[in-house]
Amino acid sequence: MSSFYVGKVDFPNLYDETGKIIREEVVRCLRIGYNLIFGPKGDIPNEILHNRLIMEQRELLLNAIKSGQDQIINYFESVGIQKNSEEMILLVKNLLGLSSTSNNSGKTIENFVQELFINRFKDYVYTDMAHISHKGDAHIDSPSGMKFLLEIKHYSYPVDKKQVDKFKNDMNSCNLFYGIFISTKSNIIGKKGIDYEIYHKNGNTFNCVYINNAFTDSGRIECAIHLLESLYKNHNEVSNSETLLNEISKRIHTNLGELNEIIDNFCSLKQGFINMQKNIHKILDEYYLVLRETEITTKQKITTIIENTMKEVNECDVAIEYKDSWDKVYEILDSKNKSKLIFSKLSDIFCSKGYNIIFNNDKIYNVSNDTNNYTLKLTKSKVYVIINNCTLEYEQESNDSGYETLKIFL
């Protein structure tokens, strides 16, 4: 049986609080590493099975993440980060892991949080520590003198207790007594909204603030910083009294519970507003299509009406020009003659088509225009219109279809 040395500095999670190595954790880590490097042998560790499940469902997870794209963009705008549309689209793709040029969305998140501090907390100094083990993602120096550790997780699934324990160990190894743990778009197991925890180790007291779903409301990060600032300001008064420290912790939890309820209600209201805004835009888009179609139809109808009106005006002008000759014939017709009314209707049709009438003989008239020459014959009760070899007969009982037929011929 061989042995090897496991350094506490490099592998702090493999030791318990008394400084004794946890053999079960060492064996578990070896099994996971062995299976990953040399392939499965025997029972496959749950961590590897979980990783395989995630890879198999990657497309489903990406679709779920994509659905939060609008929420992320709204969050950028709420925290005052201004970017043009191309930069915004690229940044969102990087955050969601959808960009072919981005293999580390966590780094993009850290850059985003750093930019948040530059815009919203201008007096704070942000030092990137993500490239150094056991230092957290960043160390923040406050103008008040407080220094705190910042840990950022961008998981699409809940952050487990191991990550929280690592956060605490990093605070301890850095000798930083204040820390903020941010989960950008998921919950932290065992924590609610904005949560607070006092952590004791090696005679030191650590103040930890946790933020679930930080993207849903930018104000949560501000609340966490203000809370740490208040604790730092009064740390001399409370650090020597365990009773006072516990009482303050209880009050913080009570007040944070009320604050979380307010934030949840506000987030629900904001999400309702966003949904309503989307629905309004959708309705307006649909209404615009109807409006546009109505506009086109109206223009077409207006054009048709104008064309028909101009046509009728032209016909009236033509009718007026030839009306005198027809009126003269109408006047000489006997009022008792039943054909007089028929003649009046026919004269309107012929006049509108530009036909003149000339008396021939024995109640026979020539009706002509520049190209055609027809004959009109009147009797006491009927009128005959002779067009080439066709004769149209009209009497007082004739319906409108007969007159329409004449219009077709003319």
KAWO-V676614 format. One record per helix or strand of 3 or more residues. SS is the DSSP state (~ for helix, > for strand). FROM is the first residue (numbers start at 1). LEN is the number of residues. If there is no record, write none. Layout:
ss=SS from=FROM len=LEN
ss=SS from=FROM len=LEN
This chain:
ss=~ from=12 len=3
ss=~ from=23 len=16
ss=~ from=46 len=11
ss=~ from=58 len=9
ss=~ from=69 len=10
ss=~ from=85 len=12
ss=~ from=105 len=16
ss=> from=125 len=4
ss=> from=138 len=4
ss=> from=147 len=7
ss=~ from=161 len=14
ss=> from=178 len=6
ss=> from=194 len=8
ss=> from=204 len=8
ss=~ from=214 len=3
ss=~ from=219 len=15
ss=~ from=235 len=4
ss=~ from=242 len=91
ss=~ from=339 len=14
ss=> from=356 len=6
ss=> from=364 len=5
ss=> from=373 len=6
ss=> from=382 len=6
ss=> from=390 len=6
ss=~ from=400 len=10
